Amino acid sequence: MKRLSIVLLLGGLLMGCGQLITPTPEPVSKSEITPTTITIISLTSTPLPTSTPRLATPIASPTPTITPTPIIYTVQAGDTLLKIAIDFDRTTEAIQEVNGIVDPRFLQIGQTLIIPPAEEDADTPPTPTPTPPPLVVTAINFQEVPEGGLWCLGTISNPGDKFLTEVVVEASLLGGSGVLLAREAAFTQLDVIGPGQSVPFAILFETPPSEFAQYQVVAVSGVPLSKQARYYFDLETFDVRGSLKETGAYRVSGQLRNYGNGDVESIRLVTIAYDEEDRVLAQRQAELAVTLLKAGATTPFEIELIVPNGVVDHFEVLAQGLAAQ
């Protein structure tokens, strides 16, 4: 399994918090998007290849040898459950189960975790790993980071008829002869991908190679959503507008409505900006600052994106939450 660094791109969400939102009238209008030219910023970073990298054929993944003895690991800054699982060649489910982790997004620095023995060394027979459902990688784009890193941005589309979760995307950078130069992985920016839906991903190479000739981006895992899951999807945006600010940020604002029959909490928004060729220029995940959005209620939102390079042609805003208990 592999090492992961998940780094979310960009700033904070300017919202109030702790609000209880009550139903309000629902003026609906079409999203207004004004294509805006964004000044290209000169970045001091690891140079990209002089020629356009091409898609590569699949490559083998090395499997490290792991001791069967359980290990106690202390969570470090920048760790995620996926990164820890890759480092120790375990499944995220196995680490969650043995440590009683309910929400893997909220690990604490200094928290101790039990790393269970590898499945082949455990007392019980290993559970066969299910074949990942069909997922399609689209809208790939690479953006340099001023500090020297490299983002691989894109979306994952779900062509099937099932809601999928725990989707992991892996990006590999290769030389002209197919030699692996760097590999990283990340979860998608929302926990669940609905049928026919596309959800963005952002994979950071902190120390990318000085150049690469080929790349490969694939979905390496994904499982059907459990019927017992609390995820809530009856959310829609309207009156959405985008504009370029004097600071260089691209601001997206609008209204979010809960059109379902239940109340929703822990709402997360993801905004994705695309160029005219439908490549991802920037994306941002943010948690809506209201405590509870009641059935039929609306609330405003505002999100700012930093687009280091390119022209924003269009954008979209996705939302998910948890059914209130």
C-alpha positions as CSV (number, residue, x, y, z in Angstrom):
1,M,0.0,0.0,0.0
2,K,1.2,3.5,-0.4
3,R,1.9,6.7,1.4
4,L,-0.5,9.5,1.3
5,S,-0.4,13.2,1.8
6,I,-3.7,14.9,1.8
7,V,-3.4,18.6,1.7
8,L,-6.4,20.7,1.0
9,L,-5.9,23.7,-1.3
10,L,-6.6,27.2,-0.1
11,G,-8.3,29.5,2.5
12,G,-11.2,29.7,5.0
13,L,-14.9,30.1,4.8
14,L,-16.4,33.4,5.8
15,M,-19.5,32.3,7.7
16,G,-21.3,32.7,10.9
17,C,-21.5,29.6,13.2
18,G,-23.9,28.1,15.6
19,Q,-27.0,29.3,13.8
20,L,-30.3,27.6,13.6
21,I,-31.8,28.2,10.1
22,T,-35.5,28.4,9.7
23,P,-37.4,28.1,6.4
24,T,-37.4,31.1,4.2
25,P,-38.9,31.9,0.8
26,E,-36.9,30.3,-2.0
27,P,-36.3,32.7,-4.9
28,V,-34.7,30.5,-7.5
29,S,-32.7,31.8,-10.4
30,K,-30.1,30.3,-12.7
31,S,-26.4,30.4,-11.7
32,E,-24.6,33.4,-13.3
33,I,-21.0,32.8,-14.3
34,T,-18.9,35.5,-15.8
35,P,-15.8,34.0,-17.4
36,T,-12.9,36.0,-15.9
37,T,-9.3,36.3,-16.8
38,I,-7.0,35.5,-13.9
39,T,-3.5,36.9,-14.0
40,I,-0.9,34.2,-14.3
41,I,1.4,34.3,-11.3
42,S,5.1,33.5,-11.7
43,L,5.8,30.6,-9.4
44,T,9.2,29.6,-8.1
45,S,8.9,25.9,-8.0
46,T,10.2,22.6,-9.3
47,P,10.0,23.0,-13.1
48,L,7.5,20.9,-15.0
49,P,8.5,18.8,-18.0
50,T,9.4,20.6,-21.2
51,S,7.0,18.4,-23.2
52,T,3.4,17.4,-22.3
53,P,3.4,14.3,-20.1
54,R,1.4,11.4,-21.5
55,L,-0.8,8.9,-19.8
56,A,1.0,5.8,-18.8
57,T,0.1,2.1,-18.7
58,P,-0.5,0.6,-15.2
59,I,2.6,-0.2,-13.1
60,A,3.2,-2.7,-10.4
61,S,2.9,-1.5,-6.7
62,P,5.6,-2.7,-4.4
63,T,4.4,-4.4,-1.2
64,P,6.5,-3.8,1.9
65,T,7.2,-6.6,4.4
66,I,5.3,-5.9,7.6
67,T,6.0,-7.6,11.0
68,P,2.9,-9.5,12.3
69,T,3.3,-8.0,15.8
70,P,0.8,-5.2,16.6
71,I,2.4,-1.8,16.6
72,I,1.6,1.3,18.6
73,Y,1.8,4.4,16.5
74,T,1.5,8.1,17.6
75,V,-0.3,10.4,15.1
76,Q,2.0,13.1,13.7
77,A,1.2,16.4,12.1
78,G,-0.1,15.9,8.6
79,D,-1.2,12.3,9.2
80,T,-4.5,10.9,7.9
81,L,-5.9,7.4,8.4
82,L,-5.2,6.6,4.7
83,K,-1.6,7.7,5.0
84,I,-1.1,5.6,8.1
85,A,-2.7,2.6,6.4
86,I,-0.5,3.0,3.4
87,D,2.6,3.3,5.5
88,F,1.9,0.1,7.4
89,D,0.3,-1.8,4.5
90,R,-3.0,-2.2,6.3
91,T,-6.6,-1.4,5.4
92,T,-8.2,1.8,6.8
93,E,-11.1,-0.4,8.0
94,A,-8.8,-2.6,10.0
95,I,-7.2,0.3,11.8
96,Q,-10.6,2.0,12.4
97,E,-12.1,-1.2,13.9
98,V,-9.3,-2.0,16.3
99,N,-9.2,1.6,17.5
100,G,-12.9,2.3,17.6
101,I,-12.6,5.3,15.2
102,V,-16.0,6.6,14.1
103,D,-14.9,9.5,11.9
104,P,-11.4,9.0,10.3
105,R,-11.3,12.7,9.3
106,F,-10.6,13.8,12.8
107,L,-7.4,12.2,14.1
108,Q,-5.6,14.2,16.8
109,I,-1.9,14.9,16.9
110,G,-0.4,12.8,19.7
111,Q,-3.2,10.2,19.5
112,T,-2.0,6.7,19.8
113,L,-3.2,4.0,17.4
114,I,-2.9,0.2,17.5
115,I,-1.7,-1.0,14.1
116,P,-3.1,-4.6,13.9
117,P,-1.2,-7.5,12.4
118,A,-1.4,-8.0,8.7
119,E,-4.4,-10.1,7.6
120,E,-2.3,-13.0,6.4
121,D,-0.7,-13.2,9.9
122,A,-3.8,-12.8,12.0
123,D,-5.6,-15.8,13.7
124,T,-8.6,-15.5,11.5
125,P,-8.6,-16.0,7.7
126,P,-8.2,-12.8,5.7
127,T,-11.3,-11.2,4.1
128,P,-11.0,-11.1,0.3
129,T,-10.6,-7.6,-1.0
130,P,-13.6,-6.6,-3.2
131,T,-12.9,-5.5,-6.7
132,P,-13.2,-1.7,-6.9
133,P,-16.4,-0.6,-8.8
134,P,-15.9,1.1,-12.1
135,L,-14.9,4.7,-11.7
136,V,-13.7,7.2,-14.3
137,V,-10.9,9.8,-13.8
138,T,-11.5,13.1,-15.6
139,A,-10.5,16.7,-15.8
140,I,-6.8,16.1,-14.7
141,N,-4.7,19.2,-14.3
142,F,-1.3,19.9,-12.6
143,Q,-0.7,23.1,-10.6
144,E,2.6,24.1,-9.2
145,V,3.0,25.3,-5.6
146,P,5.2,28.3,-4.8
147,E,7.0,26.3,-2.1
148,G,8.0,23.7,-4.6
149,G,5.2,21.1,-4.5
150,L,2.9,20.0,-7.3
151,W,-0.9,19.4,-7.1
152,C,-2.6,16.8,-9.2
153,L,-6.2,17.9,-9.5
154,G,-9.1,16.2,-11.2
155,T,-12.5,14.6,-10.7
156,I,-13.8,11.0,-10.3
157,S,-17.1,10.1,-12.0
158,N,-19.4,7.3,-10.9
159,P,-21.1,5.8,-14.0
160,G,-22.8,3.1,-11.9
161,D,-26.2,3.0,-10.1
162,K,-24.8,2.7,-6.5
163,F,-23.6,5.4,-4.0
164,L,-19.9,4.8,-3.4
165,T,-17.7,5.8,-0.5
166,E,-14.1,5.4,0.7
167,V,-12.9,6.2,-2.8
168,V,-9.1,6.5,-3.0
169,V,-7.3,8.0,-6.1
170,E,-3.7,7.3,-6.8
171,A,-1.4,9.4,-9.0
172,S,2.0,8.2,-10.3
173,L,4.7,10.3,-12.1
174,L,7.0,8.4,-14.4
175,G,10.0,8.9,-16.6
176,G,10.1,8.4,-20.4
177,S,11.0,4.7,-20.0
178,G,8.2,4.1,-17.5
179,V,10.3,4.2,-14.4
180,L,8.3,5.3,-11.3
181,L,9.5,8.7,-10.0
182,A,6.8,9.5,-7.4
183,R,3.4,8.2,-6.3
184,E,0.8,9.7,-3.9
185,A,-2.8,9.0,-3.1
186,A,-5.8,10.8,-1.6
187,F,-9.5,10.4,-0.7
188,T,-12.0,12.3,-2.8
189,Q,-13.1,15.7,-1.5
190,L,-16.5,14.5,-0.5
191,D,-17.1,11.2,1.3
192,V,-19.7,9.8,-1.1
193,I,-20.1,9.8,-4.9
194,G,-23.7,9.4,-6.1
195,P,-24.7,7.6,-9.3
196,G,-23.8,9.8,-12.3
197,Q,-22.0,12.3,-10.1
198,S,-18.4,13.6,-10.3
199,V,-16.5,14.6,-7.2
200,P,-13.1,16.3,-7.2
201,F,-9.8,15.0,-5.7
202,A,-6.5,16.8,-4.9
203,I,-3.2,14.9,-4.6
204,L,-0.1,16.8,-3.4
205,F,3.4,15.8,-4.4
206,E,5.4,17.7,-1.7
207,T,8.8,16.9,-3.4
208,P,8.0,16.2,-7.1
209,P,10.7,15.1,-9.6
210,S,12.3,17.9,-11.5
211,E,10.6,16.6,-14.6
212,F,8.4,13.7,-15.7
213,A,7.3,12.4,-19.1
214,Q,4.3,10.3,-18.2
215,Y,1.6,10.1,-15.5
216,Q,-1.0,7.7,-14.4
217,V,-4.1,8.6,-12.3
218,V,-6.5,5.8,-11.2
219,A,-9.1,5.0,-8.6
220,V,-7.7,2.2,-6.5
221,S,-10.6,1.6,-4.1
222,G,-14.3,2.3,-3.5
223,V,-17.1,0.5,-1.7
224,P,-20.9,0.7,-1.9
225,L,-22.4,3.0,0.7
226,S,-24.0,1.1,3.7
227,K,-27.8,1.5,4.1
228,Q,-27.1,2.4,7.7
229,A,-25.0,5.4,6.8
230,R,-26.2,8.9,8.0
231,Y,-25.2,10.8,4.8
232,Y,-27.8,13.3,3.6
233,F,-28.0,14.4,0.0
234,D,-31.2,16.4,-0.4
235,L,-29.3,19.7,-0.8
236,E,-29.3,22.1,-3.7
237,T,-27.7,25.4,-4.5
238,F,-29.3,28.4,-6.3
239,D,-28.6,32.1,-7.1
240,V,-24.9,31.1,-7.4
241,R,-22.5,33.7,-8.8
242,G,-18.8,33.9,-9.4
243,S,-16.6,36.9,-9.5
244,L,-12.9,37.9,-9.5
245,K,-11.8,40.0,-6.5
246,E,-9.1,42.6,-6.4
247,T,-7.0,40.3,-4.3
248,G,-6.9,37.8,-7.1
249,A,-9.2,35.4,-5.4
250,Y,-12.3,34.0,-7.2
251,R,-15.3,34.3,-5.0
252,V,-18.4,32.0,-5.4
253,S,-21.5,32.9,-3.4
254,G,-25.1,31.7,-3.4
255,Q,-27.8,30.0,-1.4
256,L,-28.1,26.4,-0.2
257,R,-31.5,24.8,0.3
258,N,-32.5,21.7,2.2
259,Y,-35.3,20.4,0.0
260,G,-35.7,17.1,1.8
261,N,-38.0,16.0,4.7
262,G,-35.3,15.8,7.4
263,D,-33.0,18.2,9.2
264,V,-29.3,18.1,8.2
265,E,-26.1,18.9,10.1
266,S,-22.3,18.9,9.5
267,I,-22.8,20.2,5.9
268,R,-19.7,20.3,3.7
269,L,-19.4,22.2,0.5
270,V,-16.9,21.7,-2.3
271,T,-16.4,24.3,-5.0
272,I,-14.6,23.4,-8.2
273,A,-13.4,25.9,-10.9
274,Y,-12.7,24.7,-14.4
275,D,-11.1,26.2,-17.5
276,E,-12.7,26.2,-20.9
277,E,-11.2,22.7,-21.6
278,D,-13.0,21.3,-18.5
279,R,-9.8,20.9,-16.5
280,V,-9.8,21.5,-12.8
281,L,-8.1,24.8,-12.0
282,A,-8.8,25.0,-8.3
283,Q,-11.1,23.5,-5.7
284,R,-11.9,24.1,-2.1
285,Q,-13.6,22.0,0.5
286,A,-15.3,23.8,3.4
287,E,-17.7,23.0,6.2
288,L,-20.8,25.1,6.3
289,A,-20.8,27.1,9.5
290,V,-24.5,26.6,10.5
291,T,-25.2,24.0,13.2
292,L,-28.4,22.7,11.7
293,L,-30.3,23.3,8.5
294,K,-33.9,22.4,8.9
295,A,-36.2,20.8,6.3
296,G,-37.2,23.5,3.7
297,A,-34.7,26.0,5.1
298,T,-32.1,28.0,3.1
299,T,-28.8,29.6,4.1
300,P,-26.3,31.7,2.2
301,F,-22.7,30.7,1.6
302,E,-19.5,32.3,0.2
303,I,-16.3,30.5,-0.7
304,E,-13.1,32.0,-2.2
305,L,-10.7,30.1,-4.4
306,I,-7.1,31.0,-5.3
307,V,-6.4,30.1,-8.9
308,P,-2.6,30.3,-9.4
309,N,-2.7,29.8,-13.1
310,G,-5.4,29.8,-15.7
311,V,-8.8,31.4,-16.7
312,V,-12.0,30.4,-14.8
313,D,-14.6,29.5,-17.4
314,H,-17.2,27.8,-15.2
315,F,-17.6,26.2,-11.8
316,E,-19.9,24.1,-9.7
317,V,-20.7,23.7,-6.0
318,L,-21.5,20.3,-4.4
319,A,-22.9,19.7,-0.9
320,Q,-23.3,16.8,1.5
321,G,-24.3,16.5,5.1
322,L,-25.3,14.1,7.9
323,A,-28.9,13.4,8.8
324,A,-29.6,15.2,12.2
325,Q,-30.0,12.9,15.1
